[in-house]
Amino acid sequence: MNFLSILTALLAESGFAALNWQSAVMIAISFVLMYLAIVKKFEPLLLLPIAFGIFLSNLPLAGTFSYFYEVEHWYEAGIIGVMYMGVKSSFFPCMMFLAVGAMTDFGPLIANPISLLMGAGAQFGIYIAFMVANAITIGGEHIFTPQQAAAIGIIGGADGPTAIYTANQLAPELVAPIAVAAYSYMALIPMIQPPLMRLMTTDKERKIKMKQLRKVSKTEKVIFPIVVATICALLLPDTAPLIGMLMLGNLFRESGVVDRLSDVAQNALCNICTIFLGLSVGATAKGDIFLKPQTLAIIALGLFAFCFGTLGGLMIGKILCLITHGKINPLIGSAGVSAVPMAARVAQNEGAKYDRTNFLLMHAMGPNVAGVIGSAVAAGFFLIFFG
């Protein structure tokens, strides 16, 4: 056997020979997302692992990701396939809520309760996307069931853990595309939201300076997560795992007696779950499954939901600006989508473009954390009605 024959045989058994157009398209998409993460710095902590997960799972014959039902033994699912069980079981989403709670200061929401209205308004995208998804038909047949439409609508909350948790309960067959859509749009917030913010607000509104928030006492901060967890868990029991972990993390932070646990939740746990979640979510975007009309419709509806959620928060912000005679900058309403703290940073950056001395970050954190609670509550309603 000569060298040419050996080379020919090697190529025939390589991934190059098995590469199809679907895998090639998804690999190209992963390269674009890597570019946005590394060069444009669009939430790289989230977007980079997602992009690389897409890349790895679409490499032919690599064996990095398979669903458990595709293999005889669980350990044959590949390294990312094993990680994916943390997504499928909702373990990683709940742990991420624990980490988010430990990193989040609810002070701005407590100091300015009116922020709840903007957080609630930003959930408008969830319900409008649900209605649209539920109404789409082809040949008189609905594309999505009410349960699937509800799971898709939650993407509008821009809350990856909540979207995964809801999809696992209502439409487990759609967990992959819903998770990809939710986390991708969360990472692309700096690209998606600013044009909508400029569309909905005037130069004068964007330059509004808000007065400093009052100082919130430690007692208030300790009582708040306990009260919220109690009310939400009793009113909407299905939200207890998410809200419970979120508020437990926040209690770690505010109690001041478990600094080691708070530090682990904010750093080690958050970073580990981000890596596992990002890789697992990205790996579900396999070309042969992902590039289908139903999946593409979910991606489009997710963007639709996300945009309307942003518009809903901005609209409530404008209304409050009018009612308070210009004391509230409408830009902070866009942070009502629950991507913490990404959406709040975008509101800050957009306001600073028009006045460098304008500091909206802490004001925007109010609607931002309200949105986290709001999306979980919306998920709870869907789980009660369709679960």
Residue pairs with C-beta under 8 A, 6 or more apart in sequence:
11 17
14 61
15 59
15 60
15 61
15 62
16 60
18 60
18 61
19 60
20 60
20 287
20 288
21 287
22 58
22 286
22 287
22 288
22 290
22 291
23 58
23 59
23 60
23 286
23 287
23 288
24 287
25 287
25 291
26 54
26 58
26 285
26 286
26 287
26 290
26 291
27 54
27 55
27 58
27 59
29 54
29 285
30 51
30 52
30 54
30 55
30 58
30 282
31 51
31 55
33 47
33 50
33 51
33 54
33 184
34 48
34 51
34 52
34 55
36 42
36 47
36 187
36 188
36 191
37 43
37 44
37 47
37 48
37 51
37 187
38 44
38 48
42 187
42 188
42 190
42 191
43 186
43 187
43 188
43 189
43 190
43 342
45 274
46 183
46 186
46 187
46 274
46 278
47 184
47 187
47 188
47 278
48 278
49 274
49 275
49 277
49 278
49 279
49 282
50 180
50 183
50 184
50 187
50 278
50 279
50 281
50 282
51 282
52 278
52 279
52 282
53 65
53 80
53 278
53 279
53 280
53 281
53 282
53 283
53 284
53 285
54 282
54 283
54 285
55 282
56 62
56 64
56 65
56 80
56 279
56 282
56 283
57 64
57 65
57 80
57 282
57 283
57 284
57 285
57 286
58 285
58 286
58 287
62 78
63 78
64 78
64 79
64 80
64 81
64 283
65 77
65 78
65 79
65 80
65 81
65 84
65 283
65 284
65 286
66 76
66 77
66 78
66 81
67 77
67 81
67 84
68 74
68 77
68 81
68 85
70 77
71 77
71 81
74 82
74 85
75 82
77 84
80 279
80 280
80 283
81 283
83 276
83 279
83 280
84 280
84 283
84 284
85 91
86 92
86 276
86 277
86 280
87 93
87 164
87 175
87 179
87 277
87 280
87 281
88 168
88 172
88 175
89 168
90 164
90 165
90 168
90 241
92 161
92 164
92 273
92 276
92 277
92 280
93 160
93 161
93 162
93 164
93 165
93 242
93 277
94 161
94 165
94 241
94 242
94 245
95 245
95 269
95 273
96 160
96 161
96 270
96 273
96 274
96 277
97 161
97 242
97 243
97 245
97 246
97 249
98 245
98 246
98 248
98 249
98 265
98 269
99 249
99 265
99 266
99 269
99 270
99 273
100 161
100 246
100 249
100 270
100 340
100 372
101 225
101 245
101 246
101 247
101 248
101 249
101 250
101 251
101 252
101 253
101 265
102 249
102 250
102 252
102 253
102 262
102 265
102 266
102 270
103 249
103 253
103 265
103 266
103 270
103 340
104 246
104 249
104 250
104 253
104 340
104 341
104 369
104 372
105 253
105 365
105 369
106 221
106 224
106 225
106 250
106 254
106 369
107 213
107 216
107 221
108 115
108 213
108 362
108 363
108 365
108 366
108 369
109 115
109 116
109 365
109 366
109 369
109 370
110 216
110 220
110 221
110 224
111 213
111 214
111 215
111 216
111 366
112 213
112 363
112 366
114 320
114 328
115 332
115 366
115 367
115 370
116 370
116 374
117 316
117 320
118 313
118 316
118 317
118 320
118 332
118 333
118 335
118 336
118 366
118 367
118 370
119 313
119 336
119 338
119 366
119 367
119 368
119 369
119 370
119 371
119 372
119 373
119 374
120 316
120 336
120 370
120 374
121 312
121 313
121 315
121 316
121 317
121 333
121 336
122 157
122 309
122 310
122 312
122 313
122 316
122 333
122 334
122 335
122 336
122 337
122 338
122 367
122 371
122 374
123 156
123 157
123 309
123 312
123 336
123 371
123 374
123 375
123 378
124 156
124 308
124 309
124 311
124 312
124 313
124 315
125 153
125 156
125 157
125 304
125 305
125 306
125 307
125 308
125 309
125 310
125 311
125 312
125 337
126 153
126 154
126 155
126 156
126 157
126 305
126 309
126 375
126 378
127 153
127 378
128 153
128 156
128 304
128 305
128 308
129 152
129 153
129 155
129 156
129 301
129 302
129 304
129 305
129 308
130 149
130 150
130 152
130 153
130 382
131 149
132 301
132 304
133 143
133 144
133 148
133 149
133 152
133 153
133 301
134 142
134 144
134 146
134 149
136 142
136 143
136 144
136 297
137 143
143 294
143 297
144 152
144 294
145 171
146 386
147 170
147 171
147 386
147 387
148 170
148 171
148 174
150 166
150 170
150 171
150 382
150 385
150 386
151 163
151 166
151 167
151 170
151 171
151 174
151 178
151 382
152 171
152 174
152 178
152 298
152 301
152 302
152 305
153 301
153 305
153 382
154 162
154 163
154 166
154 167
154 178
154 182
154 375
154 378
154 379
154 382
155 163
155 178
155 181
155 182
155 185
155 298
155 301
155 302
155 305
155 306
156 302
156 304
156 305
156 306
156 308
156 309
156 337
157 163
157 309
157 337
157 338
157 371
157 374
157 375
157 378
157 379
158 182
158 185
158 186
158 189
158 306
158 309
158 337
158 338
158 339
158 343
158 371
158 375
159 182
159 186
159 337
159 338
159 339
159 371
159 372
159 375
159 376
160 179
160 182
160 183
160 186
160 277
160 281
161 242
162 242
162 338
162 375
162 376
162 379
163 178
163 179
163 181
163 182
164 175
164 178
164 179
164 182
164 281
165 241
165 242
165 379
166 379
166 382
166 383
167 174
167 175
167 178
167 179
168 175
169 238
169 383
169 387
170 382
170 383
170 386
170 387
171 178
174 298
175 284
176 281
176 284
176 285
176 289
176 290
177 284
177 285
177 290
177 295
177 298
177 299
178 298
178 302
179 281
179 284
180 281
180 282
180 284
180 285
180 290
180 299
181 298
181 299
181 302
181 303
182 302
183 277
183 278
183 281
185 192
185 302
185 303
185 306
186 339
186 342
189 337
189 339
189 342
189 343
189 346
190 342
190 346
190 349
192 303
192 306
192 307
192 310
193 310
193 334
193 343
193 346
193 350
194 346
194 350
196 307
196 310
196 311
196 314
196 334
197 206
197 310
197 314
197 331
197 334
197 346
197 347
197 350
198 206
198 350
200 311
200 314
200 315
200 318
200 330
201 314
201 318
201 330
201 331
203 354
205 318
205 321
205 329
205 330
205 331
206 329
206 330
206 331
206 350
206 351
206 353
206 354
206 355
207 351
207 354
207 355
207 358
208 321
208 326
208 327
208 328
208 329
208 330
208 358
209 329
209 355
209 357
209 358
210 327
210 328
210 329
210 332
210 360
210 363
211 327
213 362
213 363
218 254
218 256
221 254
222 251
222 254
222 255
224 250
224 254
225 246
225 247
225 248
225 250
225 251
225 254
226 247
226 251
228 243
228 247
228 373
229 240
229 243
229 244
229 247
229 248
232 239
232 240
232 243
232 373
232 376
232 377
232 380
233 239
233 240
233 243
233 244
235 380
236 377
236 380
236 381
236 383
236 384
237 380
238 379
238 380
238 383
238 384
238 387
239 376
239 377
239 379
239 380
239 383
242 376
242 379
243 373
243 376
246 372
246 373
246 376
249 262
249 265
252 258
252 261
252 262
252 265
253 262
253 266
284 290
289 295
306 337
309 336
309 337
310 334
310 337
312 336
313 333
313 334
313 335
313 336
313 337
313 367
313 371
314 330
314 331
314 333
314 334
315 333
316 333
316 336
317 328
317 329
317 330
317 331
317 332
317 333
317 334
317 367
318 330
318 333
320 328
320 330
320 333
321 327
321 328
321 329
321 330
329 351
329 358
329 360
329 363
331 347
331 350
331 351
331 360
331 364
332 344
332 347
332 360
332 363
332 364
332 366
332 367
333 367
334 343
334 346
334 347
334 350
334 364
335 343
335 344
335 346
335 347
335 364
335 365
335 367
335 368
335 371
336 343
336 367
336 368
336 370
336 371
336 374
337 343
337 368
337 371
338 368
338 369
338 371
338 372
338 373
338 374
338 375
339 368
339 371
340 365
340 368
340 369
340 371
340 372
341 365
341 368
343 364
343 368
343 371
344 361
344 364
344 365
344 367
344 368
345 361
347 360
347 361
347 364
348 359
348 360
348 361
348 364
351 358
351 360
352 358
352 359
352 360
